[in-house]
């Protein structure tokens, strides 16, 4: 918007003295061949008036500071001015849809469509109680609609509700509680073949502004989970997580911060390994989560043991173009107890973003 305003003013003024009221310089990369471009802002008289060396957008955590706000995360969570209610419209790019059409009025679900139709927005929320409302258009006809709330990009289920009609009061609302500051919070809507209508968006209301866990932090940390002191947290029986900034997660390249391990574009090869975890035999789901801005086209995750000498399994994803990806998950079949399991992440030059956490969850029989 600011750039458009400048361009519009220049067009309006044309070749006149008034056009000189705008002093427009240049934005240059001083190291374009590297992952960190080291941006320079150069005035029309060829003086450097600013120099940007930040690795992580939105905050100062990568400089070693904790307790600072991340304005990017605050904006994405629609909490710029301390609002208790946030609206996520169908036009929001973080609201994803599947099998349905986007119209000028919302996300239209036709008859005979079933399964997951809407999901997102992958935001960070502070611990507390919330009310989620689905905003419908006027043309709805119910069969069965399910709405779920998850965290960690689907890794942890929080709450669920089935909706069969619009007769009941608050039929479109779901209350849930987060017991810890959480990231990658997702609303998932699925339908059966008898549902018909338009989904306009979501309304999220904070019912309780107090933290419910023992590790209460000040308001400066309200929108981040990374600054909490616990690195390994059991979230359900048998499930274990490692924040990427956990010292047990070793790093070969990248930049460790409170958010995890930032990997700049241009990095090639292995970036992380560890944690050398003792794991009992069984079937598991392994997941690695990334920050919202992470983009790549190719990645390899290698699961190894015996001090890295034996490979147990590997997952390789390769796409034609770079795209955003919040997490990867795949199953593991462990036939014997392993004393030193490690996860090794390899990138291929076009990865840019932050590795936030790893998790292992047993598949219940």
DORO-420266 format. One record per residue (C-alpha): x, y, z; residue in one letter. Coordinates in steps of 0.5 Angstrom, whole numbers, plus 500, padded with zeros to 3 digits. Example, Ala and Ser with C-alpha at 12.3 -4.5 7.8 and 13.67 -1.06 7.14 Angstrom:
BEGIN
{east = 525	north = 491	up = 516	residu = a}
{east = 527	north = 498	up = 514	residu = s}
% end
This chain:
BEGIN
{east = 500	north = 500	up = 500	residu = x}
{east = 506	north = 505	up = 502	residu = x}
{east = 509	north = 503	up = 495	residu = x}
{east = 503	north = 504	up = 491	residu = x}
{east = 502	north = 511	up = 495	residu = x}
{east = 509	north = 513	up = 493	residu = x}
{east = 508	north = 511	up = 485	residu = x}
{east = 501	north = 514	up = 485	residu = x}
{east = 504	north = 521	up = 488	residu = x}
{east = 509	north = 521	up = 483	residu = x}
{east = 504	north = 520	up = 477	residu = x}
{east = 500	north = 525	up = 479	residu = x}
{east = 506	north = 530	up = 480	residu = x}
{east = 509	north = 528	up = 473	residu = x}
{east = 515	north = 532	up = 471	residu = x}
{east = 515	north = 538	up = 476	residu = x}
{east = 518	north = 541	up = 482	residu = x}
{east = 513	north = 538	up = 486	residu = x}
{east = 516	north = 531	up = 484	residu = x}
{east = 522	north = 533	up = 488	residu = x}
{east = 518	north = 533	up = 495	residu = x}
{east = 519	north = 525	up = 495	residu = x}
{east = 526	north = 523	up = 496	residu = x}
{east = 527	north = 516	up = 493	residu = x}
{east = 533	north = 511	up = 494	residu = x}
{east = 535	north = 504	up = 493	residu = x}
{east = 534	north = 497	up = 496	residu = x}
{east = 540	north = 493	up = 495	residu = x}
{east = 543	north = 486	up = 497	residu = x}
{east = 550	north = 487	up = 499	residu = x}
{east = 552	north = 479	up = 499	residu = x}
{east = 546	north = 477	up = 494	residu = x}
{east = 550	north = 470	up = 493	residu = x}
{east = 549	north = 468	up = 500	residu = x}
{east = 543	north = 466	up = 504	residu = x}
{east = 543	north = 472	up = 508	residu = x}
{east = 543	north = 478	up = 503	residu = x}
{east = 545	north = 483	up = 508	residu = x}
{east = 540	north = 489	up = 505	residu = x}
{east = 543	north = 496	up = 505	residu = x}
{east = 538	north = 502	up = 504	residu = x}
{east = 542	north = 507	up = 499	residu = x}
{east = 540	north = 514	up = 499	residu = x}
{east = 539	north = 518	up = 492	residu = x}
{east = 546	north = 521	up = 494	residu = x}
{east = 549	north = 514	up = 495	residu = x}
{east = 550	north = 514	up = 502	residu = x}
{east = 548	north = 508	up = 506	residu = x}
{east = 542	north = 510	up = 511	residu = x}
{east = 540	north = 503	up = 514	residu = x}
{east = 543	north = 496	up = 514	residu = x}
{east = 539	north = 490	up = 515	residu = x}
{east = 543	north = 484	up = 518	residu = x}
{east = 537	north = 480	up = 521	residu = x}
{east = 536	north = 473	up = 520	residu = x}
{east = 529	north = 472	up = 523	residu = x}
{east = 523	north = 477	up = 521	residu = x}
{east = 519	north = 480	up = 526	residu = x}
{east = 523	north = 480	up = 533	residu = x}
{east = 530	north = 480	up = 536	residu = x}
{east = 530	north = 473	up = 539	residu = x}
{east = 536	north = 471	up = 534	residu = x}
{east = 540	north = 476	up = 537	residu = x}
{east = 539	north = 473	up = 544	residu = x}
{east = 534	north = 477	up = 547	residu = x}
{east = 528	north = 473	up = 550	residu = x}
{east = 521	north = 476	up = 552	residu = x}
{east = 520	north = 481	up = 546	residu = x}
{east = 514	north = 481	up = 542	residu = x}
{east = 514	north = 478	up = 535	residu = x}
{east = 510	north = 484	up = 531	residu = x}
{east = 509	north = 479	up = 525	residu = x}
{east = 506	north = 473	up = 530	residu = x}
{east = 501	north = 478	up = 533	residu = x}
{east = 499	north = 481	up = 527	residu = x}
{east = 497	north = 474	up = 524	residu = x}
{east = 494	north = 472	up = 530	residu = x}
{east = 489	north = 478	up = 529	residu = x}
{east = 492	north = 481	up = 536	residu = x}
{east = 495	north = 488	up = 534	residu = x}
{east = 491	north = 492	up = 539	residu = x}
{east = 490	north = 487	up = 545	residu = x}
{east = 483	north = 485	up = 541	residu = x}
{east = 479	north = 479	up = 545	residu = x}
{east = 476	north = 477	up = 538	residu = x}
{east = 479	north = 475	up = 532	residu = x}
{east = 476	north = 474	up = 525	residu = x}
{east = 479	north = 470	up = 520	residu = x}
{east = 475	north = 471	up = 513	residu = x}
{east = 475	north = 466	up = 508	residu = x}
{east = 479	north = 471	up = 504	residu = x}
{east = 485	north = 470	up = 509	residu = x}
{east = 491	north = 466	up = 505	residu = x}
{east = 492	north = 462	up = 511	residu = x}
{east = 485	north = 459	up = 511	residu = x}
{east = 485	north = 453	up = 506	residu = x}
{east = 480	north = 449	up = 503	residu = x}
{east = 479	north = 443	up = 499	residu = x}
{east = 474	north = 440	up = 494	residu = x}
{east = 470	north = 446	up = 495	residu = x}
{east = 469	north = 453	up = 491	residu = x}
{east = 471	north = 460	up = 493	residu = x}
{east = 466	north = 465	up = 491	residu = x}
{east = 465	north = 472	up = 492	residu = x}
{east = 461	north = 470	up = 498	residu = x}
{east = 465	north = 465	up = 502	residu = x}
{east = 467	north = 458	up = 501	residu = x}
{east = 461	north = 454	up = 498	residu = x}
{east = 460	north = 447	up = 499	residu = x}
{east = 456	north = 443	up = 494	residu = x}
{east = 452	north = 437	up = 496	residu = x}
{east = 456	north = 430	up = 495	residu = x}
{east = 462	north = 433	up = 498	residu = x}
{east = 465	north = 429	up = 504	residu = x}
{east = 471	north = 429	up = 508	residu = x}
{east = 475	north = 435	up = 510	residu = x}
{east = 473	north = 442	up = 506	residu = x}
{east = 476	north = 447	up = 510	residu = x}
{east = 483	north = 448	up = 515	residu = x}
{east = 488	north = 453	up = 518	residu = x}
{east = 490	north = 458	up = 520	residu = x}
{east = 496	north = 456	up = 523	residu = x}
{east = 497	north = 461	up = 529	residu = x}
{east = 500	north = 462	up = 535	residu = x}
{east = 495	north = 463	up = 541	residu = x}
{east = 497	north = 464	up = 549	residu = x}
{east = 494	north = 459	up = 554	residu = x}
{east = 487	north = 460	up = 556	residu = x}
{east = 480	north = 459	up = 554	residu = x}
{east = 477	north = 460	up = 547	residu = x}
{east = 470	north = 460	up = 544	residu = x}
{east = 471	north = 459	up = 536	residu = x}
{east = 465	north = 460	up = 532	residu = x}
{east = 464	north = 458	up = 525	residu = x}
{east = 461	north = 464	up = 520	residu = x}
{east = 456	north = 461	up = 515	residu = x}
{east = 452	north = 464	up = 510	residu = x}
{east = 445	north = 464	up = 509	residu = x}
{east = 444	north = 458	up = 504	residu = x}
{east = 446	north = 452	up = 509	residu = x}
{east = 443	north = 446	up = 509	residu = x}
{east = 445	north = 441	up = 515	residu = x}
{east = 447	north = 433	up = 514	residu = x}
{east = 453	north = 433	up = 519	residu = x}
{east = 459	north = 438	up = 520	residu = x}
{east = 465	north = 436	up = 524	residu = x}
{east = 469	north = 442	up = 527	residu = x}
{east = 476	north = 440	up = 531	residu = x}
{east = 481	north = 444	up = 534	residu = x}
{east = 488	north = 442	up = 534	residu = x}
{east = 495	north = 445	up = 535	residu = x}
{east = 502	north = 443	up = 532	residu = x}
{east = 500	north = 443	up = 525	residu = x}
{east = 495	north = 437	up = 527	residu = x}
{east = 500	north = 433	up = 532	residu = x}
{east = 495	north = 434	up = 538	residu = x}
{east = 488	north = 434	up = 538	residu = x}
{east = 484	north = 439	up = 543	residu = x}
{east = 477	north = 439	up = 542	residu = x}
{east = 471	north = 437	up = 537	residu = x}
{east = 464	north = 438	up = 536	residu = x}
{east = 459	north = 435	up = 531	residu = x}
{east = 453	north = 440	up = 528	residu = x}
{east = 447	north = 437	up = 525	residu = x}
{east = 442	north = 443	up = 525	residu = x}
{east = 442	north = 450	up = 526	residu = x}
{east = 436	north = 450	up = 531	residu = x}
{east = 440	north = 450	up = 537	residu = x}
{east = 443	north = 456	up = 540	residu = x}
{east = 450	north = 457	up = 539	residu = x}
{east = 450	north = 451	up = 534	residu = x}
{east = 456	north = 454	up = 531	residu = x}
{east = 460	north = 455	up = 537	residu = x}
{east = 466	north = 451	up = 540	residu = x}
{east = 469	north = 452	up = 547	residu = x}
{east = 476	north = 449	up = 548	residu = x}
{east = 482	north = 451	up = 553	residu = x}
{east = 489	north = 451	up = 551	residu = x}
{east = 494	north = 449	up = 557	residu = x}
{east = 500	north = 452	up = 554	residu = x}
{east = 502	north = 457	up = 550	residu = x}
{east = 501	north = 453	up = 543	residu = x}
{east = 503	north = 454	up = 536	residu = x}
{east = 500	north = 452	up = 529	residu = x}
{east = 493	north = 452	up = 532	residu = x}
{east = 488	north = 449	up = 526	residu = x}
{east = 481	north = 449	up = 526	residu = x}
{east = 479	north = 443	up = 521	residu = x}
{east = 472	north = 443	up = 518	residu = x}
{east = 469	north = 436	up = 515	residu = x}
{east = 462	north = 435	up = 512	residu = x}
{east = 458	north = 429	up = 510	residu = x}
{east = 455	north = 428	up = 503	residu = x}
{east = 448	north = 432	up = 506	residu = x}
{east = 451	north = 438	up = 508	residu = x}
{east = 450	north = 444	up = 503	residu = x}
{east = 452	north = 451	up = 504	residu = x}
{east = 457	north = 457	up = 505	residu = x}
{east = 463	north = 458	up = 510	residu = x}
{east = 464	north = 465	up = 511	residu = x}
{east = 470	north = 465	up = 516	residu = x}
{east = 471	north = 464	up = 523	residu = x}
{east = 471	north = 468	up = 529	residu = x}
{east = 475	north = 467	up = 535	residu = x}
{east = 474	north = 470	up = 542	residu = x}
{east = 479	north = 469	up = 548	residu = x}
{east = 474	north = 468	up = 554	residu = x}
{east = 480	north = 468	up = 559	residu = x}
{east = 486	north = 472	up = 559	residu = x}
{east = 490	north = 468	up = 564	residu = x}
{east = 495	north = 463	up = 563	residu = x}
{east = 493	north = 456	up = 566	residu = x}
{east = 500	north = 453	up = 567	residu = x}
{east = 505	north = 454	up = 572	residu = x}
{east = 510	north = 457	up = 567	residu = x}
{east = 506	north = 463	up = 567	residu = x}
{east = 510	north = 469	up = 563	residu = x}
{east = 509	north = 476	up = 562	residu = x}
{east = 505	north = 479	up = 557	residu = x}
{east = 511	north = 480	up = 552	residu = x}
{east = 511	north = 473	up = 551	residu = x}
{east = 504	north = 472	up = 550	residu = x}
{east = 504	north = 470	up = 543	residu = x}
{east = 510	north = 465	up = 543	residu = x}
{east = 511	north = 458	up = 545	residu = x}
{east = 519	north = 458	up = 544	residu = x}
{east = 521	north = 462	up = 550	residu = x}
{east = 518	north = 457	up = 555	residu = x}
{east = 523	north = 454	up = 559	residu = x}
{east = 521	north = 447	up = 558	residu = x}
{east = 524	north = 443	up = 552	residu = x}
{east = 522	north = 436	up = 552	residu = x}
{east = 514	north = 436	up = 554	residu = x}
{east = 510	north = 430	up = 554	residu = x}
{east = 503	north = 432	up = 551	residu = x}
{east = 500	north = 425	up = 551	residu = x}
{east = 502	north = 418	up = 554	residu = x}
{east = 508	north = 416	up = 550	residu = x}
{east = 508	north = 422	up = 546	residu = x}
{east = 515	north = 426	up = 547	residu = x}
{east = 517	north = 433	up = 543	residu = x}
{east = 523	north = 436	up = 542	residu = x}
{east = 524	north = 444	up = 541	residu = x}
{east = 529	north = 445	up = 536	residu = x}
{east = 533	north = 449	up = 540	residu = x}
{east = 534	north = 444	up = 545	residu = x}
{east = 541	north = 442	up = 546	residu = x}
{east = 540	north = 435	up = 545	residu = x}
{east = 538	north = 437	up = 538	residu = x}
{east = 545	north = 438	up = 535	residu = x}
{east = 546	north = 443	up = 529	residu = x}
{east = 551	north = 443	up = 523	residu = x}
{east = 549	north = 449	up = 520	residu = x}
{east = 543	north = 455	up = 521	residu = x}
{east = 542	north = 459	up = 526	residu = x}
{east = 539	north = 457	up = 533	residu = x}
{east = 534	north = 462	up = 536	residu = x}
{east = 528	north = 462	up = 541	residu = x}
{east = 524	north = 460	up = 535	residu = x}
{east = 528	north = 454	up = 533	residu = x}
{east = 533	north = 453	up = 528	residu = x}
{east = 533	north = 458	up = 522	residu = x}
{east = 536	north = 455	up = 516	residu = x}
{east = 537	north = 461	up = 510	residu = x}
{east = 536	north = 459	up = 503	residu = x}
{east = 543	north = 457	up = 500	residu = x}
{east = 544	north = 452	up = 505	residu = x}
{east = 546	north = 445	up = 503	residu = x}
{east = 547	north = 438	up = 506	residu = x}
{east = 545	north = 436	up = 513	residu = x}
{east = 543	north = 441	up = 518	residu = x}
{east = 541	north = 438	up = 525	residu = x}
{east = 542	north = 431	up = 528	residu = x}
{east = 540	north = 428	up = 535	residu = x}
{east = 537	north = 427	up = 540	residu = x}
{east = 540	north = 420	up = 541	residu = x}
{east = 533	north = 418	up = 545	residu = x}
{east = 532	north = 411	up = 548	residu = x}
{east = 526	north = 408	up = 544	residu = x}
{east = 522	north = 402	up = 545	residu = x}
{east = 520	north = 398	up = 540	residu = x}
{east = 513	north = 399	up = 537	residu = x}
{east = 510	north = 403	up = 531	residu = x}
{east = 510	north = 411	up = 532	residu = x}
{east = 509	north = 417	up = 528	residu = x}
{east = 515	north = 422	up = 527	residu = x}
{east = 513	north = 429	up = 525	residu = x}
{east = 518	north = 435	up = 524	residu = x}
{east = 514	north = 442	up = 525	residu = x}
{east = 516	north = 448	up = 521	residu = x}
{east = 515	north = 456	up = 522	residu = x}
{east = 509	north = 459	up = 518	residu = x}
{east = 514	north = 462	up = 513	residu = x}
{east = 518	north = 456	up = 511	residu = x}
{east = 519	north = 454	up = 504	residu = x}
{east = 522	north = 449	up = 500	residu = x}
{east = 521	north = 444	up = 494	residu = x}
{east = 526	north = 438	up = 497	residu = x}
{east = 528	north = 435	up = 504	residu = x}
{east = 530	north = 429	up = 507	residu = x}
{east = 529	north = 426	up = 514	residu = x}
{east = 533	north = 420	up = 516	residu = x}
{east = 532	north = 416	up = 522	residu = x}
{east = 538	north = 413	up = 524	residu = x}
{east = 541	north = 409	up = 530	residu = x}
{east = 548	north = 406	up = 532	residu = x}
{east = 551	north = 412	up = 533	residu = x}
{east = 549	north = 414	up = 526	residu = x}
{east = 552	north = 408	up = 523	residu = x}
{east = 545	north = 405	up = 521	residu = x}
{east = 539	north = 408	up = 518	residu = x}
{east = 533	north = 406	up = 520	residu = x}
{east = 528	north = 409	up = 515	residu = x}
{east = 528	north = 416	up = 511	residu = x}
{east = 523	north = 420	up = 508	residu = x}
{east = 524	north = 425	up = 502	residu = x}
{east = 520	north = 430	up = 499	residu = x}
{east = 521	north = 433	up = 492	residu = x}
{east = 516	north = 438	up = 489	residu = x}
{east = 517	north = 442	up = 482	residu = x}
{east = 516	north = 448	up = 486	residu = x}
{east = 518	north = 451	up = 492	residu = x}
{east = 512	north = 452	up = 497	residu = x}
{east = 510	north = 453	up = 504	residu = x}
{east = 510	north = 447	up = 509	residu = x}
{east = 508	north = 447	up = 516	residu = x}
{east = 510	north = 440	up = 518	residu = x}
{east = 512	north = 433	up = 515	residu = x}
{east = 509	north = 426	up = 518	residu = x}
{east = 511	north = 419	up = 517	residu = x}
{east = 510	north = 412	up = 520	residu = x}
{east = 516	north = 408	up = 524	residu = x}
{east = 516	north = 401	up = 525	residu = x}
{east = 521	north = 400	up = 530	residu = x}
{east = 522	north = 392	up = 531	residu = x}
{east = 528	north = 392	up = 537	residu = x}
{east = 529	north = 397	up = 543	residu = x}
{east = 534	north = 403	up = 540	residu = x}
{east = 538	north = 406	up = 545	residu = x}
{east = 540	north = 412	up = 541	residu = x}
{east = 535	north = 414	up = 536	residu = x}
{east = 537	north = 420	up = 532	residu = x}
{east = 533	north = 425	up = 526	residu = x}
{east = 538	north = 428	up = 521	residu = x}
{east = 535	north = 433	up = 517	residu = x}
{east = 538	north = 435	up = 510	residu = x}
{east = 536	north = 441	up = 505	residu = x}
{east = 538	north = 442	up = 498	residu = x}
{east = 539	north = 450	up = 497	residu = x}
{east = 532	north = 452	up = 497	residu = x}
{east = 530	north = 451	up = 504	residu = x}
{east = 529	north = 458	up = 508	residu = x}
{east = 525	north = 458	up = 514	residu = x}
{east = 525	north = 455	up = 521	residu = x}
{east = 525	north = 448	up = 524	residu = x}
{east = 521	north = 449	up = 530	residu = x}
{east = 520	north = 442	up = 533	residu = x}
{east = 520	north = 434	up = 533	residu = x}
{east = 516	north = 429	up = 536	residu = x}
{east = 514	north = 422	up = 536	residu = x}
{east = 508	north = 419	up = 538	residu = x}
{east = 506	north = 412	up = 539	residu = x}
{east = 501	north = 409	up = 534	residu = x}
{east = 496	north = 406	up = 539	residu = x}
{east = 494	north = 398	up = 538	residu = x}
% end
